[in-house]
């Protein structure tokens, strides 16, 4: 039988963008998804997730471009391990300047400012010494973008404050931990006409972006399922007295059952499936193993005088979320930072004509692939030649700079460079507030599902029906960084 060439999404997007349910090939925006109907038939109707009405005068931020900024002036809130490390990356991007830095510990602001000066950069203004120092920083008129890298519990409050101060915001994972907070950020973005973006660096990983291009060019045929997560043995760091200030990240394991951090693996899979761009996540079910890992590590390695011995851990070692989509796809998103294991984000995508798996191959890329008609014989092949063929234009353009200016293999700098480029060129963001909310929703939804014994939970539609429209995202067209005057 002759091979039928797959339909490339890139061809669909080559002309005018498709609009409406018919163009996207899906049913009405508010039709009951097949997955939810199936659950109901089995006696487990999904727990509801109501969509609050859009307030009068509030408008969608979908496809809203940035105003053109000749120079992007960044203010940073939170200068612990992540924030201080990213400060130099922001300062290295052409046309970007770090205007102000803030941390509740004033000495951290001074240290980061000193480092930037030593690199030949202008000295940023320093804020610190109190819990509301960031609010004083946000009053400045020389900040266009606020980068937030504080502990999770502050993300919603500080992200909202940045938007209300007239700044755009890019927030580390997760942007918020409660459903009402996620909706609040969506509504605040729409009301203030400012963008809020999840600082999802893994969406800019080289393998992830190549996988995205392969999916959208039809290499996997009809994409049916994906698997992603955050599997990272953090036990030593969680019990460190210095790495996480005031042990904030370990404390979350004593007070929540949530899947804290699945976004690193979920976001690239969601992008490849066109979530919020022709498909959407509709139902989530969560399971969790018993919380054994941290207590076991403490028993073996932590002195009895350590304050952690007063703690009880309730967060399961492995929290798994099974997510259905309106187009009938399934995503498995996992989180485990409490078990001994090599690092993995899983990053696997499969369809009717093949499969890609990351963190599994023997090649330099770490990936392996099997696609028809290229392959046969039930044997994996190395990903090397495919990544070269489908390498995203961002990595072709700035790969060397990324390797020299950012952590995590360069994807930190790619995220920073692209964010600045979008703002300087006046383009639409690759990741918008609706993506950010959808990718972070498993945090509160997993708690809700686990509390109900794994019962399915309806997934909110943060786009309020606009998910049916096919549009660009991380699969961007090549464009240049505007020249620096």
Kinemage of the C-alpha trace (Angstrom):
@kinemage 1
@onewidth
@group {chain A} dominant
@subgroup {mainchain}
@vectorlist {calphas} color= white
{ca unk a 1} P 0.000 0.000 0.000
{ca unk a 2} L 1.508 3.397 -0.919
{ca unk a 3} L 2.580 5.729 1.862
{ca unk a 4} L 0.240 8.654 2.438
{ca unk a 5} L 2.149 11.840 3.277
{ca unk a 6} L 1.068 13.333 6.575
{ca unk a 7} L -0.534 16.753 6.552
{ca unk a 8} L 1.920 19.309 7.931
{ca unk a 9} L 0.550 21.769 10.434
{ca unk a 10} L 3.102 24.194 9.078
{ca unk a 11} L 1.298 24.089 5.729
{ca unk a 12} L -1.967 24.893 7.461
{ca unk a 13} L -0.355 27.872 9.160
{ca unk a 14} L 1.407 28.982 5.974
{ca unk a 15} L -1.545 31.114 4.918
{ca unk a 16} L -4.126 32.851 7.040
{ca unk a 17} L -4.469 31.336 10.479
{ca unk a 18} L -7.441 29.064 10.888
{ca unk a 19} L -10.231 30.463 13.016
{ca unk a 20} L -13.255 28.923 14.620
{ca unk a 21} L -14.161 25.397 15.541
{ca unk a 22} L -14.638 24.215 11.977
{ca unk a 23} L -11.219 25.459 10.847
{ca unk a 24} L -9.535 23.820 13.816
{ca unk a 25} L -11.318 20.538 13.154
{ca unk a 26} L -12.891 20.312 16.574
{ca unk a 27} L -16.362 20.537 18.012
{ca unk a 28} L -17.969 23.469 19.719
{ca unk a 29} L -15.882 25.088 22.434
{ca unk a 30} L -18.167 24.058 25.252
{ca unk a 31} L -19.191 20.604 24.027
{ca unk a 32} L -18.705 17.820 26.559
{ca unk a 33} L -15.428 16.042 25.724
{ca unk a 34} L -15.600 12.359 24.930
{ca unk a 35} L -13.244 11.582 27.805
{ca unk a 36} L -15.531 13.262 30.316
{ca unk a 37} L -18.543 11.421 28.906
{ca unk a 38} L -16.705 8.132 29.257
{ca unk a 39} L -15.857 8.871 32.840
{ca unk a 40} L -19.459 9.729 33.566
{ca unk a 41} L -20.633 6.475 32.019
{ca unk a 42} L -18.306 4.609 34.364
{ca unk a 43} L -19.845 6.310 37.383
{ca unk a 44} L -16.995 8.762 37.958
{ca unk a 45} L -18.189 12.044 36.469
{ca unk a 46} L -15.382 14.601 36.651
{ca unk a 47} L -15.472 16.983 39.559
{ca unk a 48} L -16.413 20.395 38.140
{ca unk a 49} L -14.050 23.277 37.393
{ca unk a 50} L -16.326 26.263 36.734
{ca unk a 51} L -15.282 28.984 34.291
{ca unk a 52} L -15.801 32.412 35.842
{ca unk a 53} L -17.325 34.947 33.446
{ca unk a 54} L -15.087 37.537 31.854
{ca unk a 55} L -15.731 40.895 33.457
{ca unk a 56} L -17.076 43.791 31.446
{ca unk a 57} L -14.332 45.561 29.533
{ca unk a 58} L -11.937 42.647 29.904
{ca unk a 59} L -10.510 41.287 26.630
{ca unk a 60} L -8.462 38.284 25.632
{ca unk a 61} L -4.674 38.590 25.429
{ca unk a 62} L -4.421 35.929 22.710
{ca unk a 63} L -2.325 37.163 19.766
{ca unk a 64} L -1.736 40.546 21.416
{ca unk a 65} L 1.788 41.697 20.519
{ca unk a 66} L 4.167 43.488 22.824
{ca unk a 67} L 4.669 47.183 22.310
{ca unk a 68} L 8.057 47.764 20.704
{ca unk a 69} L 10.826 48.344 23.258
{ca unk a 70} L 14.140 49.710 22.039
{ca unk a 71} L 15.715 48.405 25.242
{ca unk a 72} L 14.066 45.885 27.542
{ca unk a 73} L 14.605 46.953 31.127
{ca unk a 74} L 14.301 44.083 33.596
{ca unk a 75} L 13.590 44.103 37.305
{ca unk a 76} L 14.325 40.899 39.222
{ca unk a 77} L 12.467 39.782 42.352
{ca unk a 78} L 14.136 36.934 44.227
{ca unk a 79} L 17.899 36.453 44.169
{ca unk a 80} L 18.411 32.986 45.562
{ca unk a 81} L 19.956 30.219 43.489
{ca unk a 82} L 17.694 30.701 40.483
{ca unk a 83} L 17.292 34.455 40.427
{ca unk a 84} L 20.954 35.269 40.938
{ca unk a 85} L 21.967 32.758 38.286
{ca unk a 86} L 19.573 34.182 35.710
{ca unk a 87} L 20.582 37.817 36.332
{ca unk a 88} L 23.734 37.513 34.246
{ca unk a 89} L 21.792 35.908 31.400
{ca unk a 90} L 19.346 38.795 31.214
{ca unk a 91} L 22.216 41.266 31.201
{ca unk a 92} L 23.945 39.372 28.378
{ca unk a 93} L 21.046 39.553 25.914
{ca unk a 94} L 21.494 42.275 23.277
{ca unk a 95} L 19.237 45.218 24.004
{ca unk a 96} L 18.457 44.163 27.572
{ca unk a 97} L 19.453 45.887 30.802
{ca unk a 98} L 18.884 44.817 34.396
{ca unk a 99} L 17.513 48.009 35.944
{ca unk a 100} L 16.768 46.814 39.459
{ca unk a 101} L 17.223 43.780 41.677
{ca unk a 102} L 15.309 42.867 44.821
{ca unk a 103} L 15.493 40.291 47.583
{ca unk a 104} L 14.215 40.282 51.137
{ca unk a 105} L 17.889 39.795 52.068
{ca unk a 106} L 19.499 43.046 51.013
{ca unk a 107} L 22.987 41.544 50.864
{ca unk a 108} L 21.878 39.356 47.957
{ca unk a 109} L 20.817 42.388 45.949
{ca unk a 110} L 24.186 43.986 46.596
{ca unk a 111} L 26.025 40.804 45.602
{ca unk a 112} L 24.178 40.496 42.277
{ca unk a 113} L 24.656 44.182 41.545
{ca unk a 114} L 28.397 43.839 42.219
{ca unk a 115} L 28.629 40.859 39.865
{ca unk a 116} L 26.919 42.714 37.047
{ca unk a 117} L 29.249 45.685 37.480
{ca unk a 118} L 32.244 43.324 37.395
{ca unk a 119} L 30.939 42.077 34.031
{ca unk a 120} L 30.925 45.628 32.690
{ca unk a 121} L 27.170 46.118 33.014
{ca unk a 122} L 25.400 49.162 34.505
{ca unk a 123} L 24.763 48.849 38.202
{ca unk a 124} L 21.107 48.059 38.900
{ca unk a 125} L 19.182 49.760 41.671
{ca unk a 126} L 19.027 47.621 44.804
{ca unk a 127} L 15.969 46.812 46.912
{ca unk a 128} L 15.714 44.601 49.968
{ca unk a 129} L 15.511 44.272 53.688
{ca unk a 130} L 11.748 43.844 53.963
{ca unk a 131} L 8.960 41.613 52.651
{ca unk a 132} L 7.423 44.465 50.658
{ca unk a 133} L 10.635 45.803 49.129
{ca unk a 134} L 9.506 44.442 45.760
{ca unk a 135} L 6.467 46.734 45.861
{ca unk a 136} L 8.784 49.717 46.115
{ca unk a 137} L 10.796 48.436 43.152
{ca unk a 138} L 7.641 48.098 41.062
{ca unk a 139} L 7.029 51.856 41.401
{ca unk a 140} L 10.018 52.538 39.135
{ca unk a 141} L 9.306 53.782 35.620
{ca unk a 142} L 12.429 52.192 34.121
{ca unk a 143} L 11.211 48.571 34.295
{ca unk a 144} L 9.412 46.910 31.369
{ca unk a 145} L 9.646 43.259 32.411
{ca unk a 146} L 9.655 41.774 35.908
{ca unk a 147} L 11.344 38.400 36.370
{ca unk a 148} L 10.113 36.602 39.513
{ca unk a 149} L 12.185 33.817 41.088
{ca unk a 150} L 10.951 33.722 44.671
{ca unk a 151} L 9.519 30.659 46.491
{ca unk a 152} L 6.276 29.334 45.010
{ca unk a 153} L 3.961 30.814 47.626
{ca unk a 154} L 4.825 34.362 46.520
{ca unk a 155} L 4.455 33.938 42.743
{ca unk a 156} L 0.784 34.836 42.419
{ca unk a 157} L 0.969 37.913 44.633
{ca unk a 158} L 4.127 39.285 43.038
{ca unk a 159} L 3.111 38.420 39.479
{ca unk a 160} L -0.213 40.196 39.921
{ca unk a 161} L 1.505 43.202 41.499
{ca unk a 162} L 3.848 43.457 38.504
{ca unk a 163} L 0.919 43.465 36.055
{ca unk a 164} L -0.958 46.056 38.074
{ca unk a 165} L 2.162 48.228 38.112
{ca unk a 166} L 2.056 48.265 34.310
{ca unk a 167} L 4.888 45.778 33.772
{ca unk a 168} L 4.996 42.517 31.880
{ca unk a 169} L 5.935 39.545 34.044
{ca unk a 170} L 7.828 36.304 33.540
{ca unk a 171} L 7.418 34.004 36.526
{ca unk a 172} L 9.273 30.871 37.545
{ca unk a 173} L 7.336 27.636 37.968
{ca unk a 174} L 4.530 27.524 38.971
{ca unk a 175} L 2.959 30.939 38.350
{ca unk a 176} L 0.436 30.104 41.100
{ca unk a 177} L -0.570 27.106 43.198
{ca unk a 178} L -4.369 27.521 43.475
{ca unk a 179} L -7.065 27.547 40.788
{ca unk a 180} L -8.512 30.876 41.891
{ca unk a 181} L -5.008 32.365 41.737
{ca unk a 182} L -4.509 31.078 38.191
{ca unk a 183} L -7.815 32.610 37.113
{ca unk a 184} L -6.860 35.827 38.888
{ca unk a 185} L -3.645 36.086 36.891
{ca unk a 186} L -5.535 35.449 33.641
{ca unk a 187} L -8.066 38.139 34.508
{ca unk a 188} L -5.427 40.602 35.696
{ca unk a 189} L -3.447 40.149 32.485
{ca unk a 190} L -6.576 40.767 30.416
{ca unk a 191} L -7.550 43.784 32.496
{ca unk a 192} L -4.124 45.449 32.562
{ca unk a 193} L -3.237 44.498 28.946
{ca unk a 194} L 0.112 43.204 30.139
{ca unk a 195} L 1.519 39.753 29.441
{ca unk a 196} L 2.340 37.204 32.123
{ca unk a 197} L 4.455 34.247 31.010
{ca unk a 198} L 5.665 31.104 32.713
{ca unk a 199} L 9.457 31.009 32.685
{ca unk a 200} L 9.369 27.514 31.203
{ca unk a 201} L 12.956 27.085 30.036
{ca unk a 202} L 12.421 23.436 29.075
{ca unk a 203} L 10.007 24.536 26.371
{ca unk a 204} L 13.118 26.008 24.727
{ca unk a 205} L 15.246 22.869 25.140
{ca unk a 206} L 16.912 21.763 21.931
{ca unk a 207} L 15.372 18.288 21.902
{ca unk a 208} L 11.975 19.633 22.925
{ca unk a 209} L 11.866 22.192 20.121
{ca unk a 210} L 13.053 19.632 17.557
{ca unk a 211} L 10.325 17.260 18.777
{ca unk a 212} L 7.797 20.068 18.372
{ca unk a 213} L 8.854 20.695 14.782
{ca unk a 214} L 8.749 16.979 13.978
{ca unk a 215} L 5.222 16.702 15.374
{ca unk a 216} L 3.970 19.738 13.489
{ca unk a 217} L 5.591 18.546 10.266
{ca unk a 218} L 3.659 15.291 10.597
{ca unk a 219} L 6.578 12.949 11.264
{ca unk a 220} L 4.664 11.068 13.962
{ca unk a 221} L 1.427 10.975 11.960
{ca unk a 222} L -1.572 11.722 14.181
{ca unk a 223} L -0.179 12.430 17.638
{ca unk a 224} L -2.065 10.313 20.160
{ca unk a 225} L -0.155 10.477 23.450
{ca unk a 226} L 2.746 12.019 25.306
{ca unk a 227} L 4.649 11.502 28.519
{ca unk a 228} L 6.599 14.147 30.396
{ca unk a 229} L 7.606 15.050 33.905
{ca unk a 230} L 10.179 16.185 36.402
{ca unk a 231} L 12.119 13.299 37.888
{ca unk a 232} L 15.021 14.749 39.827
{ca unk a 233} L 16.605 13.406 43.012
{ca unk a 234} L 16.624 16.540 45.181
{ca unk a 235} L 16.927 14.819 48.551
{ca unk a 236} L 20.367 16.178 49.400
{ca unk a 237} L 19.391 19.715 48.393
{ca unk a 238} L 16.050 19.528 50.170
{ca unk a 239} L 17.834 18.753 53.449
{ca unk a 240} L 20.574 21.310 52.870
{ca unk a 241} L 20.621 24.152 55.403
{ca unk a 242} L 21.749 26.665 52.771
{ca unk a 243} L 20.474 25.715 49.295
{ca unk a 244} L 16.740 26.465 49.718
{ca unk a 245} L 16.397 29.469 52.005
{ca unk a 246} L 14.529 28.540 55.192
{ca unk a 247} L 13.998 25.067 53.689
{ca unk a 248} L 11.019 26.509 51.806
{ca unk a 249} L 10.906 23.767 49.203
{ca unk a 250} L 11.057 20.912 51.747
{ca unk a 251} L 8.274 22.602 53.705
{ca unk a 252} L 5.929 22.125 50.770
{ca unk a 253} L 6.300 18.351 51.241
{ca unk a 254} L 4.827 18.739 54.738
{ca unk a 255} L 1.709 20.658 53.714
{ca unk a 256} L 0.552 19.595 50.247
{ca unk a 257} L -0.090 16.429 48.247
{ca unk a 258} L 0.238 18.293 44.919
{ca unk a 259} L 2.178 17.421 41.835
{ca unk a 260} L 4.415 20.414 42.439
{ca unk a 261} L 6.451 20.698 39.295
{ca unk a 262} L 5.263 18.654 36.300
{ca unk a 263} L 5.457 21.634 33.939
{ca unk a 264} L 8.992 20.944 32.699
{ca unk a 265} L 7.738 17.775 31.041
{ca unk a 266} L 4.116 18.742 30.464
{ca unk a 267} L 4.717 22.033 28.655
{ca unk a 268} L 6.726 20.649 25.680
{ca unk a 269} L 4.182 17.845 25.197
{ca unk a 270} L 1.308 20.357 25.371
{ca unk a 271} L 3.004 22.530 22.755
{ca unk a 272} L 3.461 19.566 20.407
{ca unk a 273} L -0.252 18.749 20.831
{ca unk a 274} L -1.360 22.348 20.151
{ca unk a 275} L -2.931 22.736 23.585
{ca unk a 276} L -4.828 26.061 23.587
{ca unk a 277} L -4.216 26.160 19.821
{ca unk a 278} L -6.711 23.640 18.450
{ca unk a 279} L -6.888 21.258 21.394
{ca unk a 280} L -7.206 21.603 25.121
{ca unk a 281} L -6.813 19.533 28.268
{ca unk a 282} L -10.224 18.452 29.574
{ca unk a 283} L -9.860 15.978 32.454
{ca unk a 284} L -7.131 15.159 34.996
{ca unk a 285} L -6.799 12.117 37.259
{ca unk a 286} L -4.023 11.867 39.840
{ca unk a 287} L -2.392 9.012 41.720
{ca unk a 288} L 0.406 9.095 44.257
{ca unk a 289} L 2.720 6.624 45.925
{ca unk a 290} L 3.291 6.691 49.659
{ca unk a 291} L 5.673 9.409 50.952
{ca unk a 292} L 8.651 7.216 51.831
{ca unk a 293} L 11.697 8.817 50.213
{ca unk a 294} L 12.357 11.893 52.354
{ca unk a 295} L 11.757 10.113 55.648
{ca unk a 296} L 14.044 7.272 54.567
{ca unk a 297} L 16.795 9.709 53.533
{ca unk a 298} L 16.459 11.553 56.843
{ca unk a 299} L 16.725 8.275 58.763
{ca unk a 300} L 19.972 7.359 57.038
{ca unk a 301} L 21.757 10.667 56.599
{ca unk a 302} L 20.371 13.456 58.825
{ca unk a 303} L 21.481 14.019 62.408
{ca unk a 304} L 18.734 13.764 65.030
{ca unk a 305} L 19.359 17.354 66.078
{ca unk a 306} L 18.253 18.644 62.673
{ca unk a 307} L 14.913 20.528 62.662
{ca unk a 308} L 13.585 18.258 59.911
{ca unk a 309} L 12.996 15.544 62.512
{ca unk a 310} L 9.942 17.508 63.663
{ca unk a 311} L 8.416 17.258 60.191
{ca unk a 312} L 5.909 14.810 58.711
{ca unk a 313} L 5.966 14.395 54.938
{ca unk a 314} L 2.642 13.975 53.136
{ca unk a 315} L 3.597 14.520 49.502
{ca unk a 316} L 3.787 11.238 47.596
{ca unk a 317} L 7.167 10.313 46.160
{ca unk a 318} L 5.740 9.834 42.658
{ca unk a 319} L 2.665 11.855 41.747
{ca unk a 320} L 1.234 10.949 38.350
{ca unk a 321} L -1.376 12.962 36.476
{ca unk a 322} L -3.240 11.385 33.571
{ca unk a 323} L -4.718 14.104 31.375
{ca unk a 324} L -7.241 13.745 28.543
{ca unk a 325} L -7.652 16.258 25.725
{ca unk a 326} L -10.612 17.334 23.629
{ca unk a 327} L -9.030 15.702 20.568
{ca unk a 328} L -8.842 12.334 22.330
{ca unk a 329} L -5.149 12.441 23.212
{ca unk a 330} L -3.692 11.364 26.545
{ca unk a 331} L -0.811 12.944 28.467
{ca unk a 332} L 0.952 11.383 31.442
{ca unk a 333} L 2.747 13.947 33.612
{ca unk a 334} L 4.910 12.835 36.547
{ca unk a 335} L 6.694 14.447 39.473
{ca unk a 336} L 9.267 12.801 41.755
{ca unk a 337} L 12.030 14.597 43.652
{ca unk a 338} L 12.155 12.233 46.633
{ca unk a 339} L 13.545 9.017 45.135
{ca unk a 340} L 17.049 7.895 44.143
{ca unk a 341} L 17.102 8.046 40.353
{ca unk a 342} L 18.950 9.698 37.454
{ca unk a 343} L 17.536 12.993 36.208
{ca unk a 344} L 14.824 12.824 33.539
{ca unk a 345} L 12.066 14.979 32.064
{ca unk a 346} L 10.895 11.914 30.081
{ca unk a 347} L 9.889 14.010 27.038
{ca unk a 348} L 8.203 11.349 24.934
{ca unk a 349} L 5.711 11.803 22.097
{ca unk a 350} L 3.937 9.140 20.048
{ca unk a 351} L 1.506 8.931 17.172
{ca unk a 352} L 0.127 6.735 14.422
{ca unk a 353} L 3.471 6.654 12.569
{ca unk a 354} L 6.123 6.640 15.259
{ca unk a 355} L 7.521 7.657 18.604
{ca unk a 356} L 10.297 9.761 20.140
{ca unk a 357} L 11.730 9.134 23.608
{ca unk a 358} L 14.195 11.402 25.370
{ca unk a 359} L 16.532 10.483 28.266
{ca unk a 360} L 16.651 6.956 26.877
{ca unk a 361} L 19.067 6.726 23.968
{ca unk a 362} L 22.785 6.138 23.738
{ca unk a 363} L 23.466 9.033 21.355
{ca unk a 364} L 24.916 12.383 22.350
{ca unk a 365} L 21.435 13.912 22.193
{ca unk a 366} L 20.066 11.442 24.744
{ca unk a 367} L 17.109 10.672 22.509
{ca unk a 368} L 15.930 7.741 20.447
{ca unk a 369} L 13.329 7.476 17.721
{ca unk a 370} L 11.298 5.039 15.650
{ca unk a 371} L 9.184 6.368 12.767
{ca unk a 372} L 7.683 4.796 9.671
{ca unk a 373} L 8.549 4.484 6.846
{ca unk a 374} L 12.139 5.360 7.838
{ca unk a 375} L 12.455 2.522 10.323
{ca unk a 376} L 11.425 -1.096 10.670
{ca unk a 377} L 12.481 -4.183 12.558
{ca unk a 378} L 11.282 -3.032 15.990
{ca unk a 379} L 14.671 -1.410 16.776
{ca unk a 380} L 15.272 2.066 18.137
{ca unk a 381} L 17.443 4.512 16.165
{ca unk a 382} L 19.544 7.406 17.440
{ca unk a 383} L 17.986 10.854 17.374
{ca unk a 384} L 21.110 12.676 16.119
{ca unk a 385} L 20.277 13.062 12.420
{ca unk a 386} L 16.656 13.987 13.165
{ca unk a 387} L 17.603 16.706 15.611
{ca unk a 388} L 19.966 18.138 13.047
{ca unk a 389} L 17.255 18.095 10.377
{ca unk a 390} L 14.549 19.540 12.630
{ca unk a 391} L 16.715 21.856 14.731
{ca unk a 392} L 14.693 24.932 15.684
{ca unk a 393} L 15.800 28.233 14.190
{ca unk a 394} L 16.469 29.660 17.661
{ca unk a 395} L 19.141 27.051 18.316
{ca unk a 396} L 20.628 27.501 14.861
{ca unk a 397} L 20.819 31.245 15.420
{ca unk a 398} L 22.043 31.498 19.020
{ca unk a 399} L 23.128 27.999 20.029
{ca unk a 400} L 26.750 29.016 20.625
{ca unk a 401} L 25.726 32.063 22.647
{ca unk a 402} L 23.297 29.936 24.648
{ca unk a 403} L 26.011 27.494 25.612
{ca unk a 404} L 28.218 30.352 26.828
{ca unk a 405} L 25.612 32.475 28.623
{ca unk a 406} L 23.116 30.214 30.307
{ca unk a 407} L 22.609 27.182 32.464
{ca unk a 408} L 20.704 23.972 31.791
{ca unk a 409} L 22.504 23.325 28.527
{ca unk a 410} L 21.795 26.803 27.196
{ca unk a 411} L 18.001 26.707 27.254
{ca unk a 412} L 17.893 29.372 29.995
{ca unk a 413} L 19.560 31.848 27.668
{ca unk a 414} L 17.393 30.834 24.696
{ca unk a 415} L 14.319 31.646 26.795
{ca unk a 416} L 15.800 34.979 27.857
{ca unk a 417} L 17.011 35.926 24.361
{ca unk a 418} L 13.665 35.054 22.797
{ca unk a 419} L 11.679 36.968 25.442
{ca unk a 420} L 13.764 40.092 24.876
{ca unk a 421} L 13.575 39.691 21.091
{ca unk a 422} L 9.775 39.397 21.214
{ca unk a 423} L 9.541 42.585 23.253
{ca unk a 424} L 12.038 44.547 21.172
{ca unk a 425} L 10.451 43.497 17.876
{ca unk a 426} L 6.865 43.943 19.074
{ca unk a 427} L 5.849 40.313 18.487
{ca unk a 428} L 3.274 38.025 20.089
{ca unk a 429} L 4.706 35.968 22.987
{ca unk a 430} L 5.389 32.274 22.370
{ca unk a 431} L 3.993 31.450 25.820
{ca unk a 432} L 1.012 33.460 27.019
{ca unk a 433} L -0.942 33.671 30.251
{ca unk a 434} L -3.366 30.948 29.075
{ca unk a 435} L -0.527 28.492 28.421
{ca unk a 436} L 1.003 29.422 31.759
{ca unk a 437} L -2.222 28.776 33.654
{ca unk a 438} L -2.968 25.516 31.816
{ca unk a 439} L 0.528 24.117 32.371
{ca unk a 440} L 0.405 24.983 36.097
{ca unk a 441} L -3.159 23.761 36.700
{ca unk a 442} L -2.029 20.200 37.611
{ca unk a 443} L -0.728 21.620 40.898
{ca unk a 444} L -4.185 22.343 42.378
{ca unk a 445} L -6.049 19.802 40.241
{ca unk a 446} L -3.882 16.940 41.503
{ca unk a 447} L -4.708 17.884 45.092
{ca unk a 448} L -8.414 17.871 44.260
{ca unk a 449} L -8.234 14.508 42.480
{ca unk a 450} L -6.140 12.829 45.181
{ca unk a 451} L -8.482 14.067 47.906
{ca unk a 452} L -11.317 12.354 46.018
{ca unk a 453} L -9.464 9.053 45.757
{ca unk a 454} L -8.171 9.652 42.244
{ca unk a 455} L -11.510 10.754 40.831
{ca unk a 456} L -11.272 12.703 37.551
{ca unk a 457} L -11.376 16.483 37.758
{ca unk a 458} L -12.550 18.742 34.944
{ca unk a 459} L -9.738 20.869 33.522
{ca unk a 460} L -10.463 24.603 33.351
{ca unk a 461} L -10.525 26.306 29.958
{ca unk a 462} L -8.546 29.437 30.712
{ca unk a 463} L -9.020 30.665 27.119
{ca unk a 464} L -12.809 30.716 27.618
{ca unk a 465} L -13.435 28.925 24.329
{ca unk a 466} L -10.640 30.374 22.168
{ca unk a 467} L -8.640 27.140 22.323
{ca unk a 468} L -10.380 26.010 19.119
{ca unk a 469} L -8.401 28.501 17.026
{ca unk a 470} L -5.170 27.233 15.506
{ca unk a 471} L -2.349 29.736 16.030
{ca unk a 472} L 1.393 30.000 16.377
{ca unk a 473} L 3.272 29.436 19.595
{ca unk a 474} L 6.698 27.937 20.212
{ca unk a 475} L 6.669 26.822 16.566
{ca unk a 476} L 7.607 30.375 15.612
{ca unk a 477} L 8.787 31.695 12.274
{ca unk a 478} L 12.401 32.877 12.157
{ca unk a 479} L 12.930 36.540 12.918
{ca unk a 480} L 15.874 38.753 13.816
{ca unk a 481} L 16.873 40.505 16.993
{ca unk a 482} L 16.513 44.222 16.249
{ca unk a 483} L 19.894 45.974 16.076
{ca unk a 484} L 21.091 47.697 19.222
{ca unk a 485} L 21.423 51.430 18.740
